[in-house]
Amino acid sequence: MSREILSLANAATQKLRAYDPGHDLPALRTEYGARLIELGSNETSLGASPAVAAAITAALPDIYRYPDPKGGALKRALAAQLGVETAQIALGNGSHELLMLIAQCFADAQSSVVYSQYGFAVFAIGTAAAGAQAICVPALPADHAAAPLGHDLAALAAAVRPDTRLLFVANPNNPTGTWFDDAALDEFLGRLPDHVVVVVDEAYAEYVTAPGASSAVRLLRGGGRRNLIVTRTFSKAHALAGLRVGYAVGSAEAIAVLERLRESFNVNSLGLVAAEAALADTAHAARIREHTAAEREWLAARLRERGLRVFPSQTNFLLVDFGRDAREIEEKLFRHAVVVRPMAGYGLPNCLRISVGLRSESERLLEALA
Ligand SMILES: *Cc1c(COP(=O)(O)O)cnc(C)c1O
């Protein structure tokens, strides 16, 4: 007697679908070579600091050993830069892993998790994997002046129920690019009951220059709020997406909870030294920030000249509304070897998300659009 293997999976897994990676990029790289323009994954075309390659080369002879399970050196460097204690930091195999871990630690089938419509996709996946009930709160309207389709903080706070254990926000958010400032975050946190752990996903924090907007890490200095966790990553502004290093900052108590379930060697030895080297090269980081801000505004202006709606962004990508189903446009760009990210999966079929690349890459994109 045979039985569908899926029927043996737990209830949460049965409801999940495998991640859809989109186009087969390795195959496309083989096919197109240097002609391929990759603007679909919010990577940084400037590349990582040269110090990273040197650090990896120096660490290669020791790859037969397990990595430092505590990531002590990287945590000390992060703690010094962020102004927190090392006990307030957990490291992850990318911040994606940490978001999943947080959901696994704090949510279960008896609880609910609150996040925004158009919020980062992993919030929904982590919630589903934990078997928790998702409370997806409508986003701000598309004609909102400051944050179109962004998080409605008042509605998110109002959606919290007695069984809510987690609330995810992303600041700035992917895929909308929208953000909120410190005053808005403070007011929002003041409205939340203490049975809710608030996660502020700051994958793009390094890019933020808007007045009054800084990192929620400021609330974690000197011990900090017990139920606030901030996640950050080396994938975006530090250009290390391929090495998978992220971190969470919280109260020492909250981080200790994550440590109970964290895989002992979740960050590999090359990722650890690479992240340390990237963090130390503040000049390269500044170059990436400045280049991205300037090229983002240049590209946004060119797209707006074409009559397209470009959402405000404090990140290294732009959400662009084409005013009609964008699938055909995405396919045509693809035939010109320009890869961007369709947004139908997020419920935004008229939009494409486009990474801010080098000027030459943006020009290729604009030519292909023409
Ligand atoms: C890219 C991204 C992450 C995950 O990045 P990792 O590579 O897993 O560190 C997390 N949150 C948001 C909003 C992102 O866009």
The ligand as an SDF file (V2000), in Angstrom:
LIG
                    3D

 15 15  0  0  0  0  0  0  0  0999 V2000
   17.6640   40.4830    0.7980 C   0  0  0  0  0  0  0  0  0  0  0  0
   16.7970   40.6140    2.0020 C   0  0  0  0  0  0  0  0  0  0  0  0
   16.9930   39.8330    3.1470 C   0  0  0  0  0  0  0  0  0  0  0  0
   17.8030   38.5850    3.1950 C   0  0  0  0  0  0  0  0  0  0  0  0
   19.0550   38.6790    2.8980 O   0  0  0  0  0  0  0  0  0  0  0  0
   20.0880   37.5170    3.2300 P   0  0  0  0  0  0  0  0  0  0  0  0
   20.8630   37.4150    2.0020 O   0  0  0  0  0  0  0  0  0  0  0  0
   19.3560   36.2770    3.6110 O   0  0  0  0  0  0  0  0  0  0  0  0
   20.8480   38.0710    4.3910 O   0  0  0  0  0  0  0  0  0  0  0  0
   16.2190   40.0600    4.2500 C   0  0  0  0  0  0  0  0  0  0  0  0
   15.2810   41.0130    4.2520 N   0  0  0  0  0  0  0  0  0  0  0  0
   15.0410   41.7740    3.1830 C   0  0  0  0  0  0  0  0  0  0  0  0
   13.9880   42.7990    3.2660 C   0  0  0  0  0  0  0  0  0  0  0  0
   15.7780   41.5880    2.0190 C   0  0  0  0  0  0  0  0  0  0  0  0
   15.4890   42.2900    0.9360 O   0  0  0  0  0  0  0  0  0  0  0  0
  1  2  1  0
  2  3  1  0
  2 14  2  0
  3  4  1  0
  3 10  2  0
  4  5  1  0
  5  6  1  0
  6  7  2  0
  6  8  1  0
  6  9  1  0
 10 11  1  0
 11 12  2  0
 12 13  1  0
 12 14  1  0
 14 15  1  0
M  END
$$$$
